[in-house]
């Protein structure tokens, strides 16, 4: 019964360290490392929606926080583009629904505390774009 429910439900993993692990590699390896290491785990777990926290480790704070934030966002785009047959980076609910309808995993970026912005909230629209 529970396996059937899991298979029929939309399963969302709302937090993992995927972006931190992927950005630790050279950019040219981002898409392939995701495909080889993370994608099989997501499929095995039946994950339909994966939230990708943009979390900045202390080693990047304060001076490198914005740079690392941008690297992680770029990484999300790169791994989505490099695995477009399996995942889609989504900005809203309609895009999530479309990804699910196409049997792709919906990826959703989430800023976690946003130390790269500090008090500069006017930069939020820039990050969204």
C-alpha positions as CSV (number, residue, x, y, z in Angstrom):
1,X,0.0,0.0,0.0
2,X,2.7,2.6,0.9
3,X,4.8,1.8,-2.2
4,X,1.7,2.3,-4.3
5,X,0.9,5.6,-2.6
6,X,4.5,6.8,-3.0
7,X,4.4,5.9,-6.7
8,X,1.1,7.7,-7.3
9,X,1.9,10.8,-5.2
10,X,3.9,13.9,-6.2
11,X,7.0,13.5,-4.1
12,X,8.9,16.7,-3.3
13,X,12.4,16.7,-1.6
14,X,12.5,20.2,-0.1
15,X,16.1,20.2,0.9
16,X,19.4,18.6,0.0
17,X,23.0,19.6,-0.6
18,X,22.9,18.8,-4.3
19,X,24.1,22.3,-5.5
20,X,26.9,22.4,-2.9
21,X,28.2,19.0,-4.1
22,X,27.9,19.8,-7.8
23,X,29.5,23.2,-7.6
24,X,32.5,21.7,-5.8
25,X,33.5,20.2,-9.2
26,X,34.8,22.1,-12.2
27,X,31.9,23.8,-14.2
28,X,32.5,21.5,-17.2
29,X,31.6,18.5,-15.0
30,X,28.4,19.9,-13.4
31,X,25.9,18.4,-15.8
32,X,27.6,15.0,-16.1
33,X,28.2,14.7,-12.3
34,X,24.5,15.5,-11.7
35,X,23.5,12.9,-14.3
36,X,25.8,10.2,-13.0
37,X,25.5,10.8,-9.2
38,X,22.3,12.6,-8.4
39,X,19.8,11.7,-11.1
40,X,19.8,8.0,-10.3
41,X,19.1,8.7,-6.7
42,X,16.2,11.1,-7.5
43,X,14.7,8.5,-9.8
44,X,15.2,5.7,-7.3
45,X,13.5,7.8,-4.6
46,X,10.6,8.6,-6.8
47,X,11.3,12.3,-6.5
48,X,9.2,14.5,-8.8
49,X,10.1,18.0,-7.4
50,X,13.6,18.8,-6.1
51,X,14.1,22.0,-4.2
52,X,17.7,23.2,-4.7
53,X,18.8,25.3,-1.7
54,X,21.4,28.0,-2.5
55,X,23.3,27.8,0.8
56,X,26.6,29.6,1.2
57,X,29.2,27.9,3.4
58,X,31.1,30.0,5.9
59,X,34.3,29.7,3.8
60,X,32.7,32.1,1.2
61,X,31.4,34.7,3.7
62,X,31.3,37.6,3.6
63,X,33.4,38.6,0.6
64,X,32.7,35.6,-1.7
65,X,29.0,35.1,-0.8
66,X,27.5,36.8,-3.8
67,X,29.9,35.2,-6.2
68,X,29.1,31.7,-4.8
69,X,25.4,32.5,-4.9
70,X,25.7,33.3,-8.6
71,X,27.8,30.2,-9.2
72,X,25.2,28.0,-7.6
73,X,22.4,29.6,-9.7
74,X,24.4,29.1,-12.8
75,X,25.1,25.5,-11.8
76,X,21.4,24.9,-11.5
77,X,20.8,26.2,-15.1
78,X,23.8,24.2,-16.4
79,X,22.7,20.9,-15.0
80,X,19.1,21.5,-16.1
81,X,20.2,22.4,-19.6
82,X,22.6,19.4,-19.7
83,X,19.9,17.0,-18.6
84,X,16.9,18.6,-20.3
85,X,15.4,15.2,-21.1
86,X,15.1,14.4,-17.4
87,X,14.8,17.7,-15.5
88,X,13.5,21.2,-15.8
89,X,14.4,24.3,-13.8
90,X,11.0,25.8,-12.8
91,X,10.2,29.3,-11.7
92,X,6.5,28.9,-10.9
93,X,3.7,26.3,-10.3
94,X,2.7,26.2,-13.9
95,X,6.2,25.2,-15.0
96,X,6.3,22.6,-12.3
97,X,3.0,21.2,-13.6
98,X,4.4,21.2,-17.1
99,X,7.6,19.4,-16.0
100,X,5.6,16.7,-14.2
101,X,3.3,16.3,-17.2
102,X,6.4,15.7,-19.3
103,X,7.6,13.1,-16.8
104,X,10.6,15.3,-15.9
105,X,11.8,16.2,-12.4
106,X,11.0,19.8,-11.6
107,X,13.9,21.7,-10.0
108,X,13.2,24.7,-7.9
109,X,15.8,27.1,-6.6
110,X,15.5,28.4,-3.0
111,X,17.7,31.1,-1.4
112,X,18.7,30.0,2.0
113,X,19.4,33.1,4.2
114,X,20.9,34.9,1.1
115,X,24.2,36.1,2.7
116,X,25.3,37.3,-0.7
117,X,22.6,40.0,-0.6
118,X,22.8,41.1,3.0
119,X,20.5,44.1,3.3
120,X,20.4,44.8,-0.4
121,X,16.9,43.4,-1.0
122,X,16.7,45.4,-4.2
123,X,18.9,42.7,-5.7
124,X,16.2,40.0,-5.3
125,X,14.6,40.7,-8.7
126,X,18.0,40.4,-10.3
127,X,18.5,36.9,-8.7
128,X,15.0,35.9,-9.8
129,X,15.7,36.9,-13.4
